[in-house]
């Protein structure tokens, strides 16, 4: 068995496709983490200071 049979074009395309999917998944994960950190910080700023009761 030579190397061409083991590493065919479909195997190379599969590796490229898998690498692209992993890269996109990591990119989305990083974006979600950044978005959540900004959203949490925004929500914390919107809270009234501790010790102050809200007027109704």
Backbone as a chain_set.jsonl record, in Angstrom:
{"seq": "XXXXXXXXXXXXXXXXXXXXXXXXXXXXXXXXXXXXXXXXXXXXXXXXXXXXXXXX", "coords": {"N": [[0.85, -1.173, 0.0], [0.709, 2.103, -0.977], [1.492, 5.594, -0.198], [-0.288, 7.3, -1.503], [-2.697, 5.974, -1.71], [-3.421, 5.796, 0.97], [-3.489, 8.46, 1.92], [-5.616, 9.967, 0.415], [-7.308, 12.264, -1.843], [-9.806, 12.798, -0.795], [-9.424, 12.406, 1.918], [-7.658, 14.469, 2.545], [-9.28, 16.682, 1.932], [-11.221, 16.254, 3.864], [-9.704, 16.691, 6.201], [-9.094, 19.421, 5.881], [-11.678, 20.528, 5.875], [-12.514, 19.809, 8.456], [-10.643, 21.238, 9.992], [-11.351, 23.867, 9.321], [-13.956, 23.957, 10.364], [-13.411, 23.631, 13.111], [-11.921, 25.948, 13.558], [-13.897, 27.921, 13.029], [-15.707, 27.301, 15.071], [-14.191, 27.898, 17.357], [-13.837, 30.64, 16.946], [-16.492, 31.583, 17.133], [-16.988, 30.851, 19.777], [-15.184, 32.514, 21.16], [-16.243, 35.023, 20.463], [-18.757, 34.852, 21.723], [-18.003, 34.697, 24.414], [-16.78, 37.218, 24.747], [-18.993, 38.89, 24.192], [-20.755, 38.149, 26.287], [-19.286, 38.925, 28.539], [-19.213, 41.729, 28.176], [-21.956, 42.244, 28.261], [-22.642, 41.446, 30.874], [-21.145, 43.293, 32.343], [-22.468, 45.616, 31.541], [-25.017, 45.182, 32.624], [-24.386, 45.176, 35.325], [-23.628, 47.843, 35.681], [-26.088, 49.032, 35.346], [-27.5, 48.424, 37.612], [-28.864, 49.67, 40.668], [-26.975, 51.553, 43.129], [-25.632, 49.81, 45.989], [-27.42, 49.751, 49.044], [-29.076, 51.849, 48.556], [-32.432, 52.443, 48.316], [-34.894, 51.897, 45.842], [-37.039, 54.404, 44.539], [-40.567, 54.458, 44.483]], "CA": [[0.0, 0.0, 0.0], [1.534, 3.314, -1.001], [0.939, 6.733, 0.529], [-1.369, 7.935, -2.25], [-3.932, 5.288, -1.358], [-3.768, 6.085, 2.359], [-3.825, 9.877, 2.019], [-6.274, 10.37, -0.822], [-7.808, 13.643, -1.904], [-10.958, 12.934, 0.1], [-8.903, 12.526, 3.282], [-7.109, 15.824, 2.664], [-10.428, 17.586, 2.003], [-11.83, 16.041, 5.18], [-8.874, 17.383, 7.188], [-9.281, 20.86, 5.693], [-13.033, 20.835, 6.32], [-12.529, 19.7, 9.919], [-9.872, 22.359, 10.534], [-12.161, 25.072, 9.149], [-15.05, 23.889, 11.342], [-12.844, 23.88, 14.44], [-11.595, 27.37, 13.593], [-15.138, 28.69, 13.162], [-16.261, 27.056, 16.403], [-13.398, 28.682, 18.302], [-14.147, 32.05, 16.699], [-17.81, 31.847, 17.714], [-16.848, 30.752, 21.232], [-14.523, 33.734, 21.632], [-17.209, 36.121, 20.337], [-19.782, 34.689, 22.763], [-17.393, 35.061, 25.698], [-16.623, 38.678, 24.767], [-20.314, 39.484, 24.284], [-21.301, 37.929, 27.619], [-18.554, 39.774, 29.492], [-19.697, 43.099, 28.003], [-23.356, 42.299, 28.703], [-22.647, 41.375, 32.34], [-20.665, 44.585, 32.823], [-23.537, 46.582, 31.303], [-26.073, 44.928, 33.601], [-23.902, 45.608, 36.638], [-23.691, 49.306, 35.719], [-27.487, 49.45, 35.392], [-28.04, 48.18, 38.946], [-28.708, 50.808, 41.583], [-25.917, 51.319, 44.114], [-26.065, 49.071, 47.178], [-27.783, 50.589, 50.167], [-30.069, 52.822, 48.126], [-33.716, 51.847, 47.934], [-35.497, 52.558, 44.685], [-38.291, 55.121, 44.818], [-41.684, 53.968, 43.664]], "C": [[0.899, 1.241, 0.0], [0.793, 4.48, -0.352], [-0.232, 7.385, -0.196], [-2.702, 7.267, -1.906], [-4.373, 5.64, 0.058], [-4.236, 7.533, 2.507], [-4.398, 10.349, 0.692], [-6.787, 11.786, -0.725], [-8.987, 13.832, -0.963], [-10.499, 13.086, 1.554], [-8.346, 13.924, 3.521], [-8.244, 16.837, 2.766], [-11.139, 17.465, 3.345], [-11.031, 16.767, 6.26], [-9.047, 18.896, 7.095], [-10.647, 21.283, 6.217], [-13.117, 20.807, 7.846], [-11.778, 20.867, 10.555], [-10.658, 23.659, 10.428], [-13.305, 25.089, 10.163], [-14.555, 24.173, 12.755], [-12.497, 25.359, 14.589], [-12.832, 28.239, 13.758], [-15.758, 28.515, 14.539], [-15.499, 27.849, 17.454], [-13.683, 30.173, 18.164], [-15.487, 32.428, 17.333], [-17.732, 31.799, 19.232], [-16.213, 32.012, 21.813], [-15.481, 34.922, 21.548], [-18.279, 36.045, 21.414], [-19.227, 35.093, 24.119], [-17.248, 36.57, 25.808], [-17.981, 39.351, 24.937], [-20.881, 39.331, 25.694], [-20.594, 38.785, 28.661], [-19.016, 41.223, 29.39], [-21.122, 43.244, 28.516], [-23.446, 42.276, 30.231], [-22.182, 42.708, 32.927], [-21.744, 45.654, 32.654], [-24.662, 46.406, 32.327], [-25.651, 45.367, 35.002], [-23.944, 47.132, 36.762], [-25.125, 49.803, 35.861], [-28.11, 49.232, 36.767], [-27.896, 49.431, 39.803], [-27.604, 50.516, 42.593], [-26.473, 50.596, 45.336], [-26.37, 50.056, 48.299], [-28.81, 51.653, 49.803], [-31.332, 52.099, 47.703], [-34.275, 52.617, 46.744], [-36.794, 53.237, 45.101], [-39.368, 54.564, 43.906], [-42.757, 54.998, 43.563]], "O": [[1.746, 1.401, 0.878], [-0.382, 4.367, -0.003], [-1.095, 7.973, 0.455], [-3.727, 7.944, -1.822], [-5.57, 5.768, 0.319], [-5.256, 7.799, 3.142], [-3.729, 11.053, -0.065], [-6.714, 12.426, 0.324], [-9.154, 14.909, -0.392], [-11.119, 13.815, 2.328], [-8.546, 14.496, 4.592], [-8.187, 17.751, 3.589], [-11.606, 18.461, 3.896], [-11.616, 17.392, 7.144], [-9.137, 19.575, 8.117], [-10.761, 22.285, 6.924], [-13.725, 21.688, 8.452], [-12.233, 21.423, 11.554], [-10.634, 24.47, 11.354], [-13.588, 26.13, 10.756], [-15.217, 24.883, 13.512], [-12.752, 25.954, 15.636], [-12.821, 29.19, 14.539], [-16.277, 29.472, 15.113], [-16.113, 28.419, 18.356], [-13.762, 30.886, 19.164], [-15.602, 33.464, 17.989], [-18.349, 32.624, 19.907], [-16.659, 32.516, 22.843], [-15.527, 35.742, 22.465], [-18.671, 37.074, 21.965], [-19.912, 35.761, 24.893], [-17.558, 37.146, 26.851], [-18.115, 40.28, 25.734], [-21.432, 40.286, 26.241], [-21.236, 39.312, 29.569], [-19.193, 41.883, 30.414], [-21.46, 44.252, 29.137], [-24.244, 43.009, 30.815], [-22.76, 43.196, 33.898], [-21.915, 46.504, 33.527], [-25.195, 47.392, 32.836], [-26.468, 45.871, 35.772], [-24.261, 47.657, 37.829], [-25.36, 50.869, 36.428], [-29.158, 49.808, 37.057], [-26.916, 50.166, 39.678], [-27.325, 49.353, 42.882], [-27.646, 50.751, 45.677], [-25.675, 51.056, 48.478], [-29.359, 52.298, 50.697], [-31.297, 51.236, 46.826], [-34.141, 53.838, 46.658], [-37.551, 52.708, 45.914], [-39.133, 54.246, 42.74], [-43.777, 54.765, 42.913]]}, "num_chains": 1, "name": "protein.A"}
